[in-house]
Amino acid sequence: MSFPFNLLCDLLNRLETIPKSSSVDRTQEIQARTVVSWFYKHDEAIPRRGSEAIAFLSCLFPERRPDRVFGLSAIQLEKIIEQAQCLGSSRMKDLQRWKANDGADFASCVERVMKITDCEPRLGPNVTLDEIDEILDQIAASSPFSSVALKEKIKRKYTQSIRRDNLLSRLFQRLISSEAKWMIRMLSKNYSPAHVPETVAMSEFHFLLPDILRFQSTIQAAVELLDTSTIRCMPIQPAADARDGLREVARQELKPQVGTIAVRSIYEKARSINHCCQLAGARRMSVERKYDGEYCQIHVDLNESGACIKIFSKSGRDSTNDRIGVHLPLRDSLGLNTIECKIKKQCILEGELLVWNDDHAIAQRWEGLVLKGCDDPYFSFNRSKSFIKLKKDYIPGLGDTADFVIIGGSRDAREERELGIGKLWWTAFYLACVENKNEFECSNSKPIFRIVDLVDRHGISKDDIVHLNRHGYFGRTPFATSILEFDVIIEPGRKLQPTDLFKYPFTVEVVGAGFDKPANAAYFTLRFPRVLKIHEDRSFRHAASFEELQEMARECQRIPDDLQREEETWLRILRSGTHLGKKWRESRRGRSSSLANGYVDKQGVWDQKLVGTAAGSLHEGNNFHSSSKRKIASENLTGGSLVKRA
């Protein structure tokens, strides 16, 4: 029996309305209880075999279908909703509220617009997950980025394709407002702000599903494994004391399949050398260099017609055609179709795809280490046998740091709801460097900022987000490339344009995992930037200029002149533990492998200049961050309309 879509929407609505607690554990506990009670209530109706089970899991976990790419923007979906609901000008205006800076997300706007027609009868019977799964397959088949297997399946099944707009329009005509909201979020593969606790939900579907999906990452392969004779005889929810024994029996059924991506091994992050040793325990470990490339899993199948190669990317998507350039090097290195080939029938390899040049000194700057148990299997239900990653930026105090300027922000309604800290003006903040530091220091000219990156909720704490919203509010102005206080440069190849600028920029300390060049950019910036601290006692004059940032990147990637001395310095730091505190950040400036001496000297000069700087607007060092100003900001937040936003 196919599962009704409205029952899934009931679960998602309940998860969405769970209040965000100050305790993460408390929120997760409520989410888990909600999921468990829902599965208990609908246990008999939930399909656990065949195509219906695949449809159920694909709709519950849409992000686990990398083979389906929809490529639908909010603008395109807006037109489809307009067509399906025959919206007039007033309702269209209401729908387009999602485009406003303070508006709700698109899915919520659709729900609000459609709510007034919920009392009207819908065309046809209630929508089922089987129907939705089939429609999603057809829509994805029209995308060039969906898997080849999916496209071929739809091509065999349907002699004549139907336009995706028509498919979705008919579907939305049968949905009520709340169902339409979740349908849109399903198309974006993100149910946020509702969060389905994955492990809990999978365990309620079948106690072995989380373990099987760790081994075979595709939903179809997992459902097929659950339907094997050995596992099919097991209870869906056995007694707690019987589960380990049943897992051991089920492990015998788990065999990698060439052509189906295997889940990547679990890695534990070592936070120090001692922590690394604790994770390793008594195991005999191999130590390998960690390469910073693009992960790929290569499946080789030797058959009568020759060697067949299939390549999967980190996301699980079939990237065989995208990686056509590495096919010949792979065949040559593995000796395929030659007598020297060591592969007899089938093989699954994994590695990092990277551009390699032996002449570049950058090859000497290792990203980190990977430790693997020599006697451990690739896949195990035992987490104590996980691989270990040890990287410099995992160890507190040892990441590459620089001072940046936050000059603006933008708001994403979905991110705001995910944060759960009330109405916000901005959820993402733009990092910039001063382009003309020498000029404005000498002549007190207008500063020019170049935007180089942004940080969102993944790279900045909630407390700092609240602080930036409170204090940025008093100096906000709509974005322009030139305002009275400063000018802004935006890289044409990168979409880094804030909706608002801060007349009085914030100086922040940012840590990252080394430096790299972002896509469509010709400059270096920090990888995976994370804001450590907002410096209220510093102005933008303390931040690195754009040229200094590039010099920091070049210095970071340059081979030290004395490798032995460099190694001894690192050993002293790791053994002394000074990296855990302020001493490390101070001593870091004096090391030969850190910033250039000229840069350090300039820092001292800047600090001296700041003492004697004449009073001015932006140039006097951002006095708006003083304690008196913060007090005023706090008082203003307690009353008026701002309390709704910050």
N, C-alpha and C positions, 0 to 999 in steps of 0.2 A: 504494500500500500504506500502510495506517495505521501510525503509529509507536507502538510499545509504551511505556506509561507507565513501566514498570520501568527502561527504558534512560535516560529522563530523570532518574529518581530516582537512578540510579547516578552521573550527573554531579553532581547536587546533593549527594549524600553525600560525594563526593570533594572538592568545594569546601568543604563544611562542616568537614571534618577538616584542612584546611590550617592549620597553626599560625600564629598571629599573630606576625609578625616585628616587631622594633623598627624596621626599615626598611620604609616603605610601598612603596617601589619593589620591594623583594624580594618582598613579599606579592603585589603586582600581577603580577609576573613569573611566579610559581608559578601564580596563577589563570589567566593567559593560556595558559601551557603546558598546563594541565589541560584547558581548553576546546578548544584546537587539537587535542590528541591525541584527545579524545572525538569531535570532528567528523570527524577523519580515519578513526577506527575505524568509525563508523556512516555514512559519507558516502553510500553507495548506498541506505541505508534511509531517509535523511532526505528527506521530501517537499518539493519546491520550487515546486509549482504548485497552483492550485486551493484547494478547501476544506481539504484535508489540510495544505497549507502554512500556511494561516491558523490552523488548530487547533494546529499545531506551535509557531508563533511566539506565539500567544496564551497557551499553557501555559508557554513558556519565559520570556516577559515579561508576566506577568499584570497588572502595573501599567500596561501600555500599552493596556488596555481600559477607558477611562473610561465607555464606554457600558454596561458591566456593573456594577451595584451589587448586592451580595448582602445586606448588612444583617444578617449573622449574628454574634451575639456568642458568646463562649466558653461562656457558660451554655447557650445554645441548642444549640451543637455538642456539649456534654457530654451532653445528653439524647439526641441522635441517636446518639452513640457507645454510650451505655448500651443503647439499643434494638437497635442493630446487632450488638453483641457479647454481649448478654444478660448484662451484668455483675452479679455479686452484690455484697453489701455491702462485703466486704473489698477487692475490686478497684475498686469505686467510691470507696472511701476513698483508695486509692492514686492513682486518677485525679485526685481533687480536691486533690492536693498542690500543684497550680499556684496555688491560692488562698493558700497559705502565703507569708509574707514572704520566706522563704529557699528557696522551691520552684523547680523548673524551669518553663520556659514550658509553656503548655497542649499544644502539639504534641509536645513531648518527653515529657510525661506520658502522652499517648495512645500513643506508640510503646512506652514501657516497659510499659504495661498490656497491650497487644496482643501483645507479643513472645512470651509463653508459649504463644500459639496459632499461631505461625508455621508449626509443623510440620504443622498440620492442613490438609487440602485445602480450597481455596476454591471457592465456587459459580461456575460458568461459566468462560469463557476469560479470559486475561490482559486487563486493561483497556488500552484504547488512548487516545491523545490525542484522536482524533475523538469517542469516546464521552464523554470528560470535557468536551470543548468543547461538545457538544450539551447535556449535563446542566447545565453552567454557564449556558448561554443560557436554559434553562427556569427555573432558579432566579432569575436576574437579572430575567426577565420579570415576576416577581411583586412586584418592588420598584417603588415609585412614582418612584424616583430614576433608574432605568435609562432609556436612550434610547427615544423613541417608536418609532423604526424597528425596534429589537430586539423590542419588545413586539408590534408588528404582524406581524413575521416569525414569531414563535412562535405567535401567534393563528391565522395562516393555516395553519401546519403542523400544529398539534394542535387538534382540535375540542374535546377535553376535557383540561383541565389536570390535572397530577399534583402532589400536595402536595410541597413541597420537602423536608420531613422524610423522606418515603418515598423520594424519589429518592436522597437522600444516604445513607440507611440501607442501601438495596440496594447502593449503590456501595461503602460501607465494608465490607460483608460479603465483597466480592471482593478487598479489598486486604490485603497483609501490613503489618506494623507500620511499617516505614520508609516505605512508600508512603502510608500513612494520615497520617504526620507531614507529608509534603510536600503532600498534598492539603489539609490544614488550612491550611498556610502559603500555598498557592495561593489559597484562599478569602479570606485576609486580604491578598492581593496583596503579600506581603512574604516573601521566602525567607530573610531574615536568621535566623541568622548566616551562612548561605551567601551569597556575593556572586557573581552572574554578571556578568563584565566585559562590559558591553553592546556596546561598539564592536567588541571582539574577536569575540564570538559572532555578531553581525550580519554582520561581514565574512566569517566562515567560512561562514555560510549563503549569502551572495552578496556579492561585493566592492562592489556598488553599494547594498546595503540601507541602510547608515548614512546615505549621502547622500540616498537617496530618502525615508527616514523624517524627515530634516530638512526635506524639502519637503512631503510628504504624511504627516501624523502618524499616520493610521490604518493598522493592519496590513492590512486588506482592500484599501485603495487602493494600498498599497505592493506587495502581491502581484500585483495587477492590472497595475501598471506594469512589474513584472519579466516579465510574460507578454506584453508588447507585442512585435510582430514584430522591432523593431530590437534590443531588449535580449535577447530570447529566443535570438537567434543568437550572443550573446557567451558566452565561457567563464565558468563560475562563479568560477574563480580564475585569471585571466590572469597572464602574466608581469609582474613589477613595472614594467618599462620601458614596458609597453603600457597601463597602467591610466589614466594621465592622458589619453591620446588617446581611450580608450574612454569615459571620463567626459564628455569634451566632446561626443562623439557622443550619449551618453545624455541629455545636458542638453537636447537638442532635443525629447525626448519629455516633458519635465517642464513641464506646464501646470497652473496652478491650476484646481481644479474647484469650482464653486459647490455648496455642500451638504456638502463634505468639508473639515474644518478644515485650514488650512495651518499649518505649524509657525511659531512665532514666530521673529523674527530673533534672531541671536546677538548678545549685548551683551558688550563688554569693559568691565571695571571700571577706571576711571582712578583711580590711587592718589595722584596729585598733578597740578598743572597741567602740569608738564613731561612727566609720563607721558602725559597726555591729548594733548599735542602730538606725542609720539612715535607714539602709536597712530594719530593722524590722518595723519601723514606729509605727503605733498605733495597730498593730496586736498582738493578744495573742499568744505567742510563747511557744513551748515545747523545752527544751534543752536536747539533748541526747549526750552520749559519742560517739565519732567517733572512730571506730575500723579500724586498718590498716590491712585489710585482702584482700582476693580475692573476688571481687564482683560476686554475682550470683543472678539470677532471677529464682524463682522456681514456676512452673505452676503445680497445682494439679487439677486433673479431676476425680471426683468420679462417676463411672458408675457401671453397673450391674456386670461386671467382676472384680471389685475391684478398688483400687486407682491407677491412672496413674500419674507418676511424670515425668516432663520434666524440665531440668535445662539448662539455658542459661548463657554464660559467658559475661564479660564486652564488648567484641568485637561483641556480637550478635550471636556467634557461638553456635550451639547446643552441649552442653557438658554433656549431660545426661550420656553417657557411661563413659566419663572421670571421672565423679564424683560418680561412683558407690559406693564408700566407704561411702558416706554420706546419701545414700538412707535409710538405716535402722534407723540411728539417726533421720532423718526427719520424718519417719513414726511414730517412738516412741514419739517424742516431739509433733507432731500434733495429735496424737491419731487416726491415720487413721484406718478405718475398726473396730473401737470400738464405743461403745455407748457414750463415752466422747468426741468424735470428734465434734468440733464446726463448721466444714466446712460442708455445706449442699450439694452443688453440685460441685462448682468450686471455685478456689482461685488462686490469683497471689501474691506471697511473694517475697520480695527482702531482701538481707542481705549480710554479709561478711563471707566468709569461712576462718577460721583461726585455727591454732593449739592453744589449750587452756590448761593451766596448772595452777591451783590455787596456787601451791606452788612457782611459779616463781615471784620474786619481780618486774619483768618487767611489770607486769599487772598494777602496780601503776603509770606508766609513760604514761599518756594518750596522744594520738596523737593530739587530738583537740576536738572541739565541733561541733555538727550539730544542727541548729535551724530551726524548722518547724512551720509554722502557724497552730495553733490548728484547725482553722475553714476553712483552705484553702483546695481545692481539690488537689489530687495527680497531675493532669494535668490541666493546665490553659493556655489560650492564653495571659494572663496578666503577663508580666515579673515581675511586682512589687510584685507578690506572690511567687517568687522563694524561695527555701530553701537557707539557709546561712551556709557556712563553715567558721569556725574560727580556724586557726592553728597558732602555734607560728611562723613558717617560713613564713607565709603570711605577718606578721607585720615586716616592715623594721627594721633591727638591731637585731632581736630576733632569727634568725636562728642559727643553730650550724655551727661554722666556724673553719677552720684550714688552716694553710699554707702548700701547697704542692709544689712539683717541677715538672715542665713540662720538660720532657727529650726528647720528640720526637713527630713526627706528621705523618699523612698519608693523602692522598688526595682521595676524591670521586668526580668524574667528575660531577655527577648529583647534589651533594651538592654545588659544585662550581658554577654551573649555577643558582641554587636556590638562592644563596647568592647575585649574581649580582654585584660583586665588582671587576670584572676582573679576570685575570689568577692568580692562587694561587699555591704555592708549597704544602700547607697542608690545609685541612679543618677540621680535627679532631686532638686533641692534648691529649697526654697521661700523666696522673697524677701519680706521683711516690713519695715514701717516702724513706728516707735513712735507709738502713738496718743495717749499722755498724757505727753509729754515734760515739759511745764511742771509738772505735778503731782508727778511723782516726783523732779524736780530740786529742787523747793521742799520737799517733805515726805518725800522718800526712800520714797515709796509704791511699791507693786508695779507694775512696768511692764506695759503692755498692747501687744501686737503685732498689727498688722493685716496678714494675708497678701495681697499684691497681685499676685504672679506666681511663676513657677517657671522654672528653667533645667535643661536636660538636656544630653546629650553634645554637642549642637549649639551650646551657649552657654557651655561651660566646658571647660577643658583636662583631659586625663587626669591630669596631675600634681595639679591642684587637686581632682579627684574622689577620688584616692587620699588626699590630705591630709585632706579632709573625712571620709572613711570611717575613717581612723586615729584622728583626734582627736575626731570626733563620737561614736565608740564609747564613750568614757569618761564621757560625760554624756548618754547616750541614755535616753529614757523613752517609753513608749507615748503616742500622741496623746491629748490631752484639751484641752478648751477652757480649763481652768484647772489649773495645776500650782503647786507651792510657789514657784517662781522667777518665773513670769509668767503672764499670761492671754493668750488668743489669740482674735482676731476673724476669722471667715471670711465672705466675701461669699456670701450665699445663692444668687446666680445663677451663681457660678463654682465648679467642682469643684476646689478647691485645698486639699485636706486631706492632709497628710503622714501616713505610718504611724507615724513616730517624731518626737519633738521633741528638740532639743538644749538641755539645761539651761543650757549656756553658749554662747549664740549666737555666730556668726562675723560679723565685719564685713567686707564685700567692696565693692570698687569695681566698678561696673557701667557699661558704655557701651551706648548705644542709638542708633537712628536717629530722634531726635525723640521726641515723646510722642503717645499716642493713648489713647482709651478702649477697653479690651477688650470683647468681646461680653458682654452681660448684666452690665455693670458701669457704675457711675455716676461712676467716678473715672478720673484719668489715670495712666498709668505709662509707662515707657520702651518703645518699639517695638523688637522683636528684641533683647532684653537679652543681653549677653555679659559674663561675669565677666572683668575685667582682672587683678584682684589680690585676694588674701586679706590683709587688714591684721591681722597678728598683734599689732601694737603699739597697736591701737585697740579700744575697747569699743563696745558698741551705742550709747553716748552720742554717739559721733561721727557716727552715721548720721542721715540725714534723717528727720524726723518725717513723718507722713502729710500734715499740713497744709503742711509745707515742700515736699514732693514736688508737691503740687497747685499751689503758688505757682511752683515751678520750671517746671511745664508751662505755666501761664498766661503767665509771663514769656517763655518760649521762643516762644510763639505770638503774643505781642503785637507790634504794629508799633513799631519804635523811634521815639522823638520826633524824632531827627535822622538821617534816612536817609543823608544824605551822609557824616556822621561815622561811621556804622555801616559804610558801604562802605569808607571810607578805613582803618578799623581792620582789616577783613578783608583788604584788600590788603596792609597792612603785615605781618600775620601770615603770609599765604601767601608773600610775597616773602622774609621773613626766615627762614622755616623753623622758627620757635620752636614751632610746633605739634607738632614731632616729639619734643619732650622735656618735661621737667618744668616748664620755664619757662612753657609755654603753659597748663598746668593751673593754675599759680599766678596768671598774669595774667588768666585767664578770669574769676576771681572779681571782678575790679575793673571789668569792662566793663559798660557800661550795659545791654547786651542780655542779660547773664547773670542771675545770681540777684539778688534784691532786696538792697539794702544792709543791711536789717535782718537778713536771713538770714546775711550775711557777719559782721555784728557778733556775732550769736549764736554763730557758730562759734568766734570768739575767746574769748568768755565760757566756752563749754563746755570749751575746752582749759585755761583757767585753773582752772576748777572741778575738773577731773580731777586736778590736781596735789595738791589738798588734800582729796580725797575720803577719808573714813574707811574703814577696812578693813571689808569685808562679804562677802557671798556673791557674788551677781551684780553688785551695785552697785559693786564695787571696780575694775571695769575688766577683767574677764576675765583674771585672772592665770594661768588654766590654759593660756594660749597662750605663757607664758614659755619661755625656752630650756631651763630645767631640766625643765619638764613635757614638752616635746617630746622630750627625751632619754629620759625614762621611757617615753613612748609608743613610741619606736622599739625600746627594749629589750623591752617587752612583746610587740611584734609578732613578735619572733623566736622566741617559744615559745608553747606553749599552743594553744588552739583558735582564737584570733583570726586567726592567720596564714592560715587557710583562707578567711577572709571579706574580709580587707582587703588 
